[in-house]
Amino acid sequence: MTAGSRLGRWMFFGVIALITLWFVAALALPWLQRERSKPGRAFSEKVIGDALHPVIIRTPEGMALVDSGKKDAKGQAVMVACATCHDTRDPNYKIDQGEALQEFHKGLNYQHGSLTCLSCHNANDYNSLKKADGQSLEFSQSMQLCSQCHGPQFRDYQNGSHGGMTGHWDLRQGSRERNTCTDCHDPHHPKYPLVLPVFPPKPVIGEAILPVDQSHPH
């Protein structure tokens, strides 16, 4: 075999080897990169610190105000503090329904167990609330008031299984903001309305869907 033919043969096999290496690399590269393509990989490799961001609980406004029914010069509703009227009136500890009110709060939807208005509102200072032991509370501290009776719900709230939230579950990534009780519940009528979690099933031809009994929560 001449030197030229040997060189040509080596060049032939060299080209075949290069093509084979390229083909193997093209097949192997996606397989090698699959570990980096798994869900959560980018998150797990994110550089984070050990410091925890704060959990912020939304708070109600500091004082309750009532619409007087009048407008100011700019057309805005004139709001008045509770004490504006109640400081000049004797407290009525028996009122437990909106229908009994003659002036303000008429039509108030009130249904809160056996509680009356003054079970929670402070008769000595209508610009505040009161706990069962008589301790005065700002309106912004209403969660302390609710937790006196709604212990299981407050326990679940502390565990994170009751009440909505936004932000980060991993506090190393960012802060979290949580609802307070009155973000979801009307304090005068706190029971959450019964709702169906999904649309009812479609009836089969010739069959009827029985109405859902809303009197018994599922």
N, C-alpha and C positions, 0 to 999 in steps of 0.2 A: 504494500500500500504506500503510495507516494505521500510526501509531506503535505501536498495540497489537499489530497483527499482526506487525510487525517484532520487537517484544520477545518475543512468543511464539515466533517462529521461532528467535531467538537462544537462548532458553531451551531449546528442543527440541534444537538442535545442541549446546548446552553439556552437557546431560544425556547425549546420545549420546557426546560426547567423554570425559566422566568415566567412563562405563561402559567405553569402549574402553581408556582408560588403566588402569583397574582390572583388566580382562581381560588386558592385555599384562603388567602387573606380576605378576599371579598366575602367568603362564606363565614369565616371566623370572626370578623370584626363585629357584626351585629350580635353574635353570641357573647362576645367579650363585653359589649356595651349594655347587655340586657340588665346587669346588676344595677347600673346607673339609671336605668329607665323604670325601675320599679316604683310604684306609688309610694310617696312618703320619703323617697331618697333625698330630694332637695331639701325637705323640711329637716330631716335628721342630720344633714350635714351643715345646716345653718349655724353660724357661730353665734352663740347666745351667752349671756352672763348668768351669774348665780342670783343676782338681785331680782326680787319679785316686784312687779308693778302693783299699784293699789287697786282695791276693789271699791268702787264708788257706788253708794246706795242713794238713789234719787230721794229727795225729801220734798214734802208738800210745802206750799208757801207758808210763811211764818204766821199769817193771821187770816182768818176767814172773813170774807167780805160779802155783803148782800146787795144785789141790784135794787136800787131804790125805785126803779121805774121811771126815773127822770134822766134827761140828757143835759150835758154841759154845752158850752158855747161851740165846741168842736164836734158835737153830735155823739160824744162818747157817753156810755152809761155812767151814771153817778153811783159809785159804790160806797156803802157805809159799813162801819164796823159793827159787830153784834152788840157791843156794849152801848152803842149810841142810843138804842131803844131799851135794852134790857136793864141798864143801870137805874132806870126810873120806874121799874115795874117789879112787883113781887114775883118771885119764881114759883112756877107751878110744877110740882114734882110728879104729877099724875099724867101729864100729857104724853101719850105714846102713839099718836097717829096724826097724819097731816090734816085730816078732815076737821080736827078740833081747833085748828088755827084760824083766826079771823082776819088777820092782816098779812104780814109777811109770811113767807113759806107756805102759802096756800097751795094745795095740790101736791105737797111734798109726798113722794112715794116712800113711806116709812114702814119697814118690816124688819125688825132686828131682834127677834126672840121676844123675851119679856121685858126688854130694856125700855126705859123712858128716855126722853130727851136729856134729862139731867142726870142720867146714869153715866154719861160721858162728858157732857158740857158742864163747865164749872159755873155754878150759880153765883159764886163769889167774884168771879171774873170771867165774863162771857167772851173775852178775847183769848181764852185758854181752855184746855181740856182738863179733866181730872181722872186720876186712877181710882181703883176701888178703895184704896186706903185714904183717899182725899188729897193725895199729892197732886199739885198742879203741874200740867204739862203744856209745852208749846205745841201748836198745831203741827209743827215740823217734826215732832216726836211721836206722832200718832201710832207708829208701829209698836211702841211700848204699851200703848193702850190696848191695841188689838190683841197682842200676845198674851194678855191676862186670861182671856177666855179661849182663844184659839191656839192652845198649846201645841197640838199635833201639827197644825199647819206651820206654826213658827219653827218647830223642830225640823220639819221638812225644808222650810226656807233656809235654815242655817246649813242643812246638808246639800243645798243646791237643787233639790228635786221639786220645789214649789216656787212659783214666781218666775217671770221671764227675765232674761238678761241678754246683753249684747257685749261684744268684745272678744277677748281671748280666753280660752279655757286654760291654756298654759300661761300662767302669769309671768313667766320669764320672757314671753314673747311680747306682751303688752298688757294694758289695763283692762278691767272689766267693769261694766256698768249694770247695776241691778235695779229692778223695779221696787217700789215700796207698795204697801198694801193697797192704797187708794189709787194706784195706777190702773188696777184691774177691777177693784171692788168699789161699789158705791157704799160709803160708810153707813148710810141710812137704810139701804136695802142691799146687804152684802152678798146674798146668795147669787152665785153665778148662774145665768140662765142655762137650762138644759139644751144641748145641741147634739146633733147627730155627727159623728166623726167623719162619715163618708156619705155619699149619695145612696139612697135606698136602691135595692136591686131592681132591675127592670122585670116586669111581669112576663111570664111565658104566655103565649097566645092561649086563651081559654081559661087562664087562671087569674085570680085577683090577689093583690098584695094587701094584707091586713094592716090597718093603721097602727103605728107605733104608740104604745102606751107611755106617754110622757110623765105619768104620775109616779113611775118607778124608775129611778136612774139606773143605768146599767154599769 
